[in-house]
Amino acid sequence: MTERKRVKSVVVDLNAQYCQFIHRLFPNVEPVIDRFHTIQLVGRALDAKRLRVLHTFEDHKSRLYKVLKSQWKLLHKDQNDLNTSQPVFLRGINEYMTQQNAVGLALSADPRLASAYQSYQDLLADIRDHRVQDLGTLLNNYQPKHSAMDTAMTSLKKNYQAVINSCRFSYSNGPIEGINRKIKTLKRNGYGSGI
């Protein structure tokens, strides 16, 4: 028990069960939600909203439909890394335009999608730059928009301190996640090859 009392931090994902029993095992611990899982949760909420908007289009040949369907990865890219000056040929939409223009076009499809995108980008920036106070403000001031982003933000608020700790500390369970993924890939490949 003395060893467990000395544990200061534990990095977990957003599984609600983990956060419930961590304090029973480690009474002095500061739980830390892994940043990857936080961003993944909000990214999935953004995708869910994009797909909802996409399914409202009857004309599958419209520019908006094409950009929402084919350029979805640009919505997940850090807005500071978007190409703003050099037009490139974008497959799917089959036009030359900057990445920033493609994102702008996609967001013009629905104001709630634009709002979900901004929440995602704000959270991404706060976590990347370790802006603890800004992240707290974002979570506390989030206004529900009747989308999947509401559920994601509610989950983050429920684990408020652990999410804030992800900005305060540089801990990550990324290396363990990477090893687990390699093991699963090896098992899958081994099963498929008849070994």
FIVEXDREN-57458 format. One line per 8 residues: number of its first residue (from 0); for each residue x, y, z of N, C-alpha, C, O. Coordinates in steps of 0.001 Angstrom, whole numbers, plus 524288, in hexadecimal, padded with zeros to 5 digits. Atoms other than C-alpha are relative to their C-alpha. Layout:
# FIVEXDREN-57458
NUM> X:Y:Z:X:Y:Z:X:Y:Z:X:Y:Z ~ ...
This chain:
# FIVEXDREN-57458
0> 80338:7FB51:80000:80000:80000:80000:80363:804ED:80000:801E8:808DD:7FDAA ~ 7FC9D:7FB5F:7FFD9:80B4E:80963:802BE:801E6:8017C:7FA96:8025F:8061B:7F958 ~ 7FE50:7FED8:80556:81001:8080A:7F4B4:7FBAF:802C8:7FD09:7FCB3:8067B:7FA23 ~ 80462:7FD9F:802C8:8027A:80B6B:7EFAD:7FF01:80594:801D1:7FD39:808DA:7FEC7 ~ 800BC:7FA9F:7FE03:801E3:81772:7F860:803FE:803C0:7FDAE:80317:80878:7FD8C ~ 7FBF4:7FCAA:80242:80E55:81C76:7F1F9:7FEFD:8015C:7FA4D:80183:804DB:7F82D ~ 80139:7FEE0:8057C:8086C:81C39:7E447:7FD60:80557:7FFAD:7F978:8065A:8024C ~ 801EE:7FA9A:8006C:80619:82A61:7E040:7FC4C:800C4:7FB62:7F8A3:803DD:7FBBB
8> 80327:7FF43:804B8:80026:82915:7D292:7FF0E:7FAD1:7FD4F:80257:7F74F:7FD6C ~ 8014D:80486:80333:7F953:81EF5:7CA3F:7FD74:8020B:7FB07:7F9C7:80523:7FB36 ~ 8022B:7FE60:8050A:7F6A1:820D5:7BBC6:7FC1E:7FBDC:7FE3A:7FD5F:7F738:7FE08 ~ 80422:80394:801A8:7E9D5:81AD9:7B709:7FD46:80236:7FB34:7FE10:806B7:7F9B7 ~ 80347:7FDFE:80437:7E096:81BC2:7ABA5:7FAC9:801B7:80262:7FA4A:8020E:80727 ~ 804EB:7FDCD:7FE0F:7D2A2:820BA:7ACB3:7FC0F:7FBE0:801BD:7F767:7FD07:8021B ~ 80379:80402:7FDFC:7CCF6:813E3:7B182:7FE48:80190:80580:80185:80226:80901 ~ 80216:7FE1E:7FB03:7C417:817FF:7BCB7:80158:7FC54:8047D:801E5:7FE17:808EE
16> 7FEE4:803CB:7FBE6:7C713:80B7E:7C442:80564:800E5:80267:8061A:80038:8071C ~ 7FAB5:7FF1E:7FDF8:7D597:80ECE:7C56D:80006:8044B:80419:80230:803A8:80858 ~ 7FFE1:7FB78:7FC7A:7D352:81BF8:7CBBA:7FD51:7FED9:8052B:7FEA0:8013D:80922 ~ 802C7:80137:7FB2E:7CA15:815F2:7D5C3:8036C:7FD10:803E6:80344:7FE2B:80893 ~ 7FD10:8032A:7FC39:7D38A:80C1D:7DB88:805A6:801B2:800C3:80851:7FF86:8041F ~ 7FA8C:7FE47:7FF6C:7E08D:81346:7D9EC:8011F:801EC:80589:8051E:8008E:807D6 ~ 7FF09:7FDCB:7FAC7:7DF0F:81A9B:7E6D3:7FFC6:7FBD8:80443:80221:7FC85:80866 ~ 8000D:8043A:7FC28:7DBFD:80DF2:7EDFD:8053C:7FD20:80012:8071B:7FB76:8042D
24> 7FAF4:802AB:80050:7E899:807DC:7E912:8048D:8038A:80187:80833:801EB:80434 ~ 7FBCC:7FC3C:7FF16:7F105:81415:7E9B7:7FDA3:804DE:80288:7FBE5:80860:7FFBE ~ 802CB:7FBCC:7FD4E:7EBC3:81D75:7F41D:80227:80585:7FF06:7FF35:8094E:7FF6B ~ 7FDB5:7FAC8:800B1:7F534:828BF:7F132:800F9:80177:7FA51:80415:804F4:7F92D ~ 7FED2:7FF65:80587:7F4B4:82826:7E277:7FD21:8049E:7FD88:7F8D7:80611:7FF28 ~ 80269:7FC16:80367:7F1F0:832F1:7D89C:7FF06:7FD44:7FACB:802BC:7FC56:7F7E2 ~ 800EC:8029C:804FF:7EB18:82C42:7CD20:800F7:803BB:7FB70:7FFD0:80863:7FBC3 ~ 7FEE9:7FCF8:804BA:7EF44:830E6:7BF9A:7FD6F:7FD28:7FB6E:7FEB7:7F8A9:7FA4F
32> 80250:80245:804BB:7E6BE:82E72:7B3A9:803F6:800C4:7FBA0:805D9:8051B:7FAC5 ~ 7FC3B:7FFA1:8043C:7EFB9:82B69:7A84F:7FE07:803C6:7FBCE:7F981:80386:7FA30 ~ 8017C:7FBF5:803D9:7EFAF:836AC:79E8D:7FDF0:7FDA9:7FAF2:7FA4E:7FFBE:7F895 ~ 801BA:80294:804CE:7EE34:82D73:7930E:7FA34:7FEA2:80051:7F749:7FF8B:7FC9B ~ 8056E:801AC:7FF62:7E151:8283E:79862:7FC4C:804AC:8003C:7F7E5:80466:7FE51 ~ 80336:7FB45:7FFCF:7DC2D:835E1:79B22:7FF15:80217:7FA83:7FAA8:80340:7F908 ~ 8006C:7FDF5:80556:7DF07:83A7B:78D50:7FCF7:7FC36:7FC92:7F9EF:7FDE1:7F93B ~ 802DD:803E3:80307:7D9E6:82DBD:787A1:7FA1D:8006A:80101:7F701:80018:7FD5B
40> 80588:7FF87:7FE9E:7CCF9:82F53:78EE9:7FD7B:804AB:7FD47:7F944:80437:7FB03 ~ 80227:7FB41:80255:7CAEA:83D35:78A18:80039:7FFA1:7FA06:7FCC1:8019F:7F759 ~ 7FF9F:800CD:805A7:7CF8A:83984:77C62:7FB94:7FC93:7FDEF:7F97F:7FD90:7F9B7 ~ 80458:8035F:80197:7C55B:82EB7:77BB0:7FAD7:802FE:80027:7F770:8022B:7FCDB ~ 804BE:7FCC3:7FFB6:7BAE7:83864:77FF1:7FFAF:803A0:7FB45:7FB7B:8046E:7F915 ~ 7FFD9:7FCAC:804A9:7BF31:84184:774FF:7FE7C:7FCDC:7FB24:7FB86:7FEBE:7F7DA ~ 80158:80360:8046B:7BE5C:8363E:76B48:7FA32:7FEAE:7FFE6:7F7C4:7FE98:7FBC0 ~ 80596:80150:7FFBA:7B0C7:83297:7700C:7FCB7:8048D:7FDF8:7F8EA:803BA:7FB23
48> 802DA:7FB6D:801E3:7AC15:8407D:76D8F:800B8:8009F:7FA21:7FCFC:801D6:7F75B ~ 7FEF4:7FF85:8059B:7B296:840C7:76028:7FCA7:7FC0F:7FCFB:7FA6A:7FD62:7F8EF ~ 80317:803FD:802AB:7ABD0:83413:75C66:7FA30:80143:8001A:7F760:8002F:7FC5A ~ 80586:7FE67:7FFC2:79EB4:83935:76107:7FECC:80414:7FBE5:7FAC8:803D9:7F943 ~ 800B5:7FBEC:803F6:7A055:8451B:75872:8004C:7FD8F:7FA90:7FD2C:7FED8:7F725 ~ 7FF3F:8028B:8050D:7A519:83CA5:74D2D:7FB09:7FD2A:7FE37:7F9AB:7FD4F:7F99C ~ 804A5:8030B:8015C:798D2:83433:74DAE:7FB35:80365:7FEDE:7F730:80168:7FD23 ~ 80462:7FC8B:8014F:7900F:8401E:74C34:80009:80180:7FA38:7FC25:8037E:7F837
56> 7FF8A:7FE86:80589:794EC:84227:73E35:7FD7F:7FBD5:7FC82:7FEBD:7F734:7FCE6 ~ 80240:80390:803DD:78CB3:83C20:73382:80356:7FFDB:7FB11:803B1:7FBD9:7F86F ~ 7FCBA:7FFA4:804A7:795C3:840CB:728B7:80595:7FE63:8015E:80880:80163:803BD ~ 7FACC:8020D:7FEBC:7A1FF:8385D:729D5:80439:80215:7FC59:808C8:8009E:7FCCD ~ 7FC25:7FDB4:8038D:7A898:84017:71F16:8012C:805AF:80161:80450:80838:7FEC4 ~ 7FF16:7FA8E:7FE7E:7A82F:84D35:7260A:80572:8009B:8025D:807A4:7FCE0:80476 ~ 7FAC6:7FEE0:7FDDF:7B4FD:8539A:72A2D:80026:7FF00:805E5:803DD:7FCB5:807E8 ~ 80019:800A1:7FA52:7B0F8:853B6:7387A:80011:7FA37:80180:802F1:7F8A0:80503
64> 8001B:8059F:7FEDD:7ADC7:84539:73876:80561:7FD9D:7FF10:8075D:7FAAA:8024D ~ 7FAE9:80238:80169:7BA8E:841EB:731AE:80440:80184:803E1:80772:7FE41:80563 ~ 7FBDE:7FE47:7FC6E:7C2FC:84A17:73ABD:7FF40:7FD8B:8056B:80311:7FC25:807FD ~ 80102:80276:7FAEA:7BC5D:844A8:746F4:80158:7FA32:7FFEC:80321:7F80D:803D7 ~ 7FEF4:805A3:8006C:7BDE7:836B7:7420E:805C1:7FED0:7FF30:807D4:7FB36:8019C ~ 7FAAB:80179:80189:7CB9A:83702:73C58:8044B:802B4:80324:8089C:8009F:8038B ~ 7FBDC:7FD04:7FD5D:7D2FB:84137:74452:7FF4A:80032:805EA:800D3:803FD:80871 ~ 8011C:80012:7FA6C:7CED6:83D41:751FF:804E9:80043:80363:804B9:80242:807C2
72> 7FB2A:7FFF2:7FCE5:7DD03:83B8E:7567D:801DE:8058B:80112:8046C:8068D:80504 ~ 7FE5C:7FA8B:7FF30:7DF3B:84A22:754D9:7FD5C:8025B:804CB:7FF8D:805D9:80746 ~ 802B5:7FDFC:7FB5F:7D534:84CA3:75F9B:802CA:7FE5D:80503:80241:800EB:8090C ~ 7FD22:801DE:7FB65:7DDD1:844E4:768F5:8057D:8024B:80062:80811:801D8:8046A ~ 7FAC4:7FDC0:80010:7EA3F:84BD3:76529:80005:8050C:80338:7FC39:80800:8032D ~ 7FF71:7FB20:7FD0D:7EF1A:856B0:76E17:7FF60:80493:7FC34:801FA:804C5:7F82A ~ 80113:7FBB3:803A3:7E9EC:86341:767FB:804CF:8034E:7FEE0:8050B:805E8:7FAD6 ~ 7FB27:7FD1D:800F3:7F767:86965:76965:8036F:7FD52:7FBED:806EC:7FFC3:7F9B1
80> 7FCE4:802EF:803D2:7FCF4:85EC4:7608C:7FD6B:7FFB1:7FAA2:7FF9A:7FD63:7F705 ~ 802A6:8001C:80511:7F317:860A8:75595:802DC:8037D:7FC26:8049C:807C2:7FD80 ~ 7FDA1:7FCE9:8042C:7F8C5:86560:748C1:7FC40:80478:7FEAF:7F7BD:8038E:7FD4A ~ 8035C:7FB73:800DB:7F38B:8732A:74707:8012B:802E1:7FAF2:7FE1B:8063A:7F95B ~ 7FE86:7FCE3:80493:7FA8C:877F3:73ACF:800C2:7FCDE:7FB00:7FFF6:7FEF5:7F6BE ~ 7FEC7:8031F:804A4:7FE07:86CCA:73191:7FB5E:7FC7A:7FE95:7FA5E:7F8A6:80151 ~ 80441:8037F:8019E:7F24A:866FF:72A4C:80227:7FAB3:7FE4D:80625:7FA62:7FBA4 ~ 7FE92:8054E:80188:7F336:85855:7289E:7FB28:7FD56:7FDBC:7F6BC:7FEE2:7FED3
88> 80467:802E0:8023F:7EAE4:84EC6:720F1:7FDD8:7FC5A:80428:800AA:7F906:8062E ~ 80284:80335:7FC02:7E148:84886:72A59:7FCA0:7FBE3:7FD58:7F8C0:7FD1F:7FAC6 ~ 80304:8044D:8024B:7DC70:83B38:72612:7FAAC:7FFBE:802AA:7FA13:8014D:8072D ~ 80548:80060:7FDDC:7CE1F:838AC:7281E:7FCC8:804B6:7FE70:7F876:80436:7FC64 ~ 802A2:7FB31:801AD:7CA74:846CA:725E0:801E6:80192:7FA8E:7FF48:80477:7F7BE ~ 7FDAD:7FF20:80533:7D356:8473B:719D0:80097:805C6:7FEA8:7FF11:80781:7FA70 ~ 7FEFA:7FA69:800C4:7D726:8557E:71B4E:8053A:80154:80277:80738:7FE85:805D2 ~ 7FB6D:7FDC3:7FD7C:7E31A:85D6B:71E86:7FE1E:803FF:803F5:7FB24:8078B:802A9
96> 8011D:7FC1C:7FBF2:7E1D8:864B5:72B4B:803A9:7FF1C:80493:80609:7FAF4:8050B ~ 7FCC1:800AE:7FB58:7E934:86709:737E3:7FD0E:7FC93:803DF:7F847:7FC14:803A2 ~ 80274:80339:7FBFE:7E6C0:85E0B:74352:7FC54:80347:80365:7F824:80180:804F5 ~ 8033B:7FC8D:7FCC9:7E183:86995:74B07:7FAC9:8012E:7FD47:7F6B3:80159:7FFCE ~ 804D8:7FEFD:802E6:7D7A1:86C96:7404B:7FC74:7FB36:8000B:7F7AE:7FBB8:80062 ~ 8031C:804D0:7FFE2:7D34A:85E59:7401C:7FD43:7FF75:80548:7F8AE:7FE07:80585 ~ 8025D:8003B:7FACD:7D103:85EB7:74ED3:7FBB4:8041A:80070:7F77C:802FC:80275 ~ 803F6:7FBDA:7FFE2:7C9C7:86BA4:74D87:7FB16:7FE79:7FD0E:7F6BB:7FF83:7FED0
104> 80475:801CE:8031C:7C123:865D3:742F6:7FCED:7FBDC:80302:7F820:7FC0C:8032F ~ 8029A:8042B:7FD03:7BE33:859CC:74B4E:7FCE8:80244:80495:7F887:80096:805A6 ~ 80292:7FDCC:7FB66:7BAD4:86211:7572D:7FB59:80379:7FE99:7F7EF:8046E:801D9 ~ 80467:7FCC4:801AF:7B1AC:86AA5:74F3A:7FAFC:7FCCA:7FF66:7F6BF:7FEFA:7FED0 ~ 80486:8036B:800B1:7A8A2:85ED4:74E15:7FC31:8004E:80498:7F77B:7FF9F:803E8 ~ 8036C:8000D:7FB6B:7A37B:86020:75BFC:802A9:802EC:8047D:80734:801E2:805AA ~ 7FD93:7FD0D:7FBAC:7A5C6:869A9:76755:80168:7FC9A:804B1:80526:7FDC2:8077B ~ 7FEB6:80371:7FB95:7A57C:85EA0:77156:804FE:7FCE4:7FEF9:807FA:7FBB7:8028E
112> 7FB18:80299:8016D:7B038:8579E:769E7:8048B:803BD:800EB:808A1:8022B:802E9 ~ 7FBEE:7FC0F:7FF2C:7B81F:8643D:76A32:8011D:800A8:805D3:8059E:8014B:80761 ~ 7FF58:7FF77:7FA56:7B5D9:86546:778DC:802E3:7FB46:80246:80659:7FBDE:80590 ~ 7FD54:804C4:7FE2C:7B9F1:85709:77B29:805B5:8001E:7FE66:80920:7FE8F:80167 ~ 7FAA3:7FF91:801F3:7C60D:85972:772DA:80326:803BA:80372:8079D:80296:804D4 ~ 7FD35:7FC33:7FCC8:7C9AA:86567:77AE3:8011D:7FDD6:80572:8054E:7FEC3:8079D ~ 7FF1F:8027C:7FAE1:7C7F1:85DE6:787A7:80480:7FC1F:7FFAE:807D5:7FBEC:80324 ~ 7FBC8:803D7:800D0:7D0B9:85319:78254:80542:802C5:7FF94:8090B:8012F:80216
120> 7FB17:7FD2D:800CA:7DB23:85CCF:77DF7:801D2:802A7:80508:8067D:802B1:80632 ~ 7FE95:7FD79:7FB07:7DABF:86432:78AF0:8023C:7FC0C:803CF:80632:7FD0C:80658 ~ 7FE27:8040E:7FC7A:7DC42:857A8:792AD:80564:7FE06:7FE4E:808DD:7FD3A:80189 ~ 7FB03:801C4:8022E:7E741:85326:789B6:80466:803CF:8016D:80898:8022D:80320 ~ 7FC0B:7FC01:7FEDF:7EEA0:85FFC:78B91:80133:80051:805D7:805BC:800CB:8075F ~ 7FF32:7FFA5:7FA54:7EC8B:86062:79A59:8034A:7FB75:80200:806BE:7FC2C:80545 ~ 7FD07:80496:7FE46:7F1B3:85290:79C13:80590:80031:7FDDB:8094C:7FF24:800B3 ~ 7FACB:7FFCC:8026E:7FD0A:8544C:79283:80389:803F1:802C7:80822:802DE:803B0
128> 7FCE3:7FBD9:7FD9E:8018A:860EF:79902:7FFDB:7FFF3:805F4:801E3:80382:80877 ~ 8005E:80092:7FA45:7FE9E:85C41:7A6F6:7FD98:804D7:80291:7FF7E:806B8:80691 ~ 802BB:7FB70:7FDDD:7F54E:867A1:7A94F:7FBAB:7FE22:803A4:7F72D:7FD7A:8020D ~ 80389:80239:7FC16:7EEDF:862B6:7B5B4:7FB40:80379:800CC:7F6D3:80197:800C6 ~ 80452:7FC63:7FEE3:7E6B2:86ED7:7B852:7FC3B:8005D:7FB5E:7F77A:8006F:7FC1B ~ 80353:7FFB3:804A7:7E1B4:86FBB:7AA4D:7FCC6:7FB10:7FF4C:7F83C:7FB4F:7FDBC ~ 802E0:804ED:8006C:7DDF3:86161:7AA55:7FB8A:7FFDF:803EF:7F735:7FE37:802AA ~ 8041B:7FFBC:7FC01:7D670:86343:7B705:7FB93:8039F:7FE59:7F6FD:80261:7FF15
136> 803F4:7FC49:801DB:7CF74:86F15:7B149:7FCCA:7FD9B:7FB93:7F804:7FE2B:7FB74 ~ 802BE:80288:8045E:7CC17:86783:7A4E7:7FC05:7FC0B:80202:7F78B:7FBFE:8003F ~ 80391:803FD:7FDF1:7C625:85C4B:7AC9B:7FB87:80275:8031D:7F709:800D4:80295 ~ 80404:7FD98:7FCB6:7BED9:86502:7B636:7FC21:8035F:7FCFA:7F793:803C8:7FE77 ~ 80365:7FC6C:802F1:7B964:86E61:7ABFE:7FD86:7FD9B:7FB2F:7FAE3:80054:7F839 ~ 80237:80285:804A3:7B580:8646D:7A1B3:7FA0E:80031:80039:7F7B0:7FEBD:80426 ~ 805B0:7FFC0:80073:7A77E:866AB:79D3C:7FE19:7FB84:7FC8A:7FFF2:7FAFB:7F821 ~ 801F0:8046C:80328:7A00B:85A91:7987A:7FDAA:801D3:7FACA:7FB0D:805D9:7FA7B
144> 801CC:7FEB2:80548:79CF3:85A97:789E8:7FCA7:7FB9D:7FDB5:7FB9E:7FB99:7F903 ~ 80322:80476:801C1:794C7:84E0E:78912:802E8:7FCCD:7FBE3:800DF:7FBB4:7F7AC ~ 7FCD5:80337:8037D:79FA1:84632:782CE:80339:7FC34:8034F:80314:7FC55:8081D ~ 7FCAD:803CC:7FD47:7A910:83B40:78627:8043A:802B7:8033A:80647:80074:806F0 ~ 7FC0E:7FD13:7FD0F:7B287:845B7:78AE9:7FE27:800F8:80598:8015A:80143:8092C ~ 8021F:7FF3A:7FAB4:7A972:847F4:79693:80161:7FB61:8037E:802FF:7FC15:807F7 ~ 7FECE:804C0:7FD03:7AB62:839E2:79B01:805C9:7FFB4:80141:80748:7FE57:8059E ~ 7FA55:8001D:7FF29:7BA18:83AC0:79946:80192:803EE:80436:80497:802A5:807B9
152> 7FEA2:7FBFF:7FC23:7BB02:84768:7A102:7FDF1:7FE95:8056C:8007C:7FFB3:80959 ~ 8021E:801C0:7FAF7:7B245:841CE:7ABB0:8038F:7FBE4:8026C:80486:7FBFA:80721 ~ 7FC55:80400:7FE0C:7BB73:83616:7ACDA:804F4:8027D:80220:806FC:800D9:8062A ~ 7FB4A:7FD52:7FE38:7C70D:83F3B:7AE07:7FF01:80302:80511:8025B:80333:80883 ~ 80155:7FD27:7FB2C:7C014:8476E:7B856:7FF8F:7FC4F:804A6:80112:7FDAC:80901 ~ 8007E:803D7:7FBC3:7BD0A:83B2B:7C048:8055D:7FE78:8021B:805F4:7FD3F:806B8 ~ 7FA9F:80153:7FE80:7CBA3:83867:7C079:80363:804E6:80004:807F3:804C2:7FE80 ~ 7FD9A:7FAD5:80079:7CF25:846C3:7C1BC:805AA:80027:801EF:8092D:801B9:7FF0C
160> 7FAC1:7FF88:7FDC5:7DAEC:845C4:7CAC0:803F0:7FCA0:7FD20:80864:7FE41:7FC50 ~ 7FC6F:80378:802D7:7E0D7:83A3B:7C37B:80151:80232:7FA99:805B2:80187:7F8B9 ~ 7FF08:7FD91:80517:7DF5C:8417A:7B67B:803A0:804B4:800AF:8073E:80578:7FD9B ~ 7FC95:7FB86:7FEE0:7E56C:84DC6:7BC4D:8058A:7FE17:80129:8095A:80082:7FF82 ~ 7FAD6:80231:7FEC4:7F08A:84550:7C18C:802FB:7FE69:7FB17:807CA:7FE67:7FB0F ~ 7FD58:80177:804DD:7F354:840EA:7B3A0:802EB:8049F:7FDAD:806A2:803EA:7FAB4 ~ 7FD29:7FB4A:801B2:7F76A:84EFC:7B0F6:80453:80163:803D3:80867:8036B:8024B ~ 7FC24:7FEA0:7FC01:7FEB4:850A7:7BDAF:804D0:7FC78:7FFD2:80932:7FE3D:800B4
168> 7FBBD:803CC:80008:806E8:8444C:7BC51:80131:7FE44:7FA75:7FDE0:7FE9F:7F6FE ~ 7FE7A:801CC:80540:80E56:83EE6:7B0B7:7FF8A:7FA16:7FF76:8016D:7F7D9:7FBA6 ~ 8006E:805B1:8001F:80AF0:830BF:7B3DD:7FC62:7FE38:7FB9A:7F8AA:800E4:7FA24 ~ 80334:80241:80425:80560:82809:7A942:80079:7FA16:8003B:8048D:7F803:801B6 ~ 7FF8E:805B0:8005D:80220:819BC:7A7A9:800B6:7FE63:7FA50:7FFAA:7F9E8:7F8E9 ~ 7FF04:80103:80585:80598:81AB9:79930:80393:7FB60:7FEFD:80247:7F812:7FBC0 ~ 7FC8F:8047E:800F3:81125:8113B:799EB:7FD5B:7FABC:8010E:7FE17:7F704:7FE19 ~ 802C2:804E0:7FEC2:808AB:806C8:7A06B:7FBDD:7FEE0:7FBDB:7FB47:7FA6F:7FA1A
176> 803F7:800AA:80424:7FDB5:80913:79696:80296:7FE03:7FAF9:8006F:7FAA7:7F849 ~ 7FD29:801A9:804A8:807C0:80786:78BA6:8018B:7FA45:80044:80107:7F76D:7FC6D ~ 7FE89:8057E:7FF47:80CA8:7FA99:7912E:7FB2D:7FC82:7FF81:7FB5E:7F86E:7FCF6 ~ 804D9:8031A:8005F:7FEAC:7F59E:792BF:7FE32:7FF7D:7FA5A:7FC6B:7FB56:7F8B5 ~ 8019F:8002A:80582:7FBB8:7F92D:784A6:8036A:7FC34:7FCE4:80177:7F941:7F9A1 ~ 7FC71:803A3:802B6:807D1:7F1DB:77FDF:7FEAA:7FA5B:8014F:7FEB4:7F6FB:7FDE2 ~ 80163:80556:7FE5F:803EA:7E5D9:787BB:7FB07:7FE3D:7FD34:7FABC:7F9DA:7FB42 ~ 804EB:8015A:802A6:7F621:7E62E:78218:800DB:7FF1A:7FA2D:7FE8C:7FB90:7F7E1
184> 7FEDC:800A8:80593:7FB77:7E7D8:77452:802C3:7FAD6:7FF0D:8017B:7F80A:7FB5A ~ 7FD3C:80502:80085:804D0:7DC5F:77631:7FC3C:7FB6A:80082:7FC80:7F7AE:7FD7D ~ 803C6:80438:7FF3C:7F9BF:7D3DE:77B53:7FC70:7FF7D:7FB3D:7FB5A:7FB2A:7F971 ~ 8037E:8000D:80486:7F0E7:7D7B8:77007:802C7:7FDC5:7FB3D:8009C:7FA85:7F86F ~ 7FCFB:801E7:80477:7FB8F:7D55D:765E3:80155:7FA33:8009D:80119:7F739:7FCD7 ~ 7FEB7:80576:7FF06:7FF8D:7C88C:76C2F:7FB51:7FC76:7FF28:7FBE0:7F82D:7FD0D ~ 804BE:80319:800C1:7F1A4:7C398:76C27:7FEBD:7FF90:7FA33:7FD35:7FB68:7F855 ~ 8013F:7FFEB:80594:7EFC7:7C78C:75DF0:803BC:7FCD4:7FCB1:80239:7FAE4:7F88F
192> 7FC2F:802C3:80340:7FC41:7C108:7591D:8001E:7FA1E:80125:8031C:7F741:7FEB3 ~ 80048:8059A:7FEFC:7F8E8:7B3BF:75EEB:8042D:7FE0D:803B1:80511:7F955:803FF ~ 7FBDE:8019F:7FC5A:803D3:7B3A9:76918:7FD8C:7FD79:804C0:80053:7FBD2:8084F
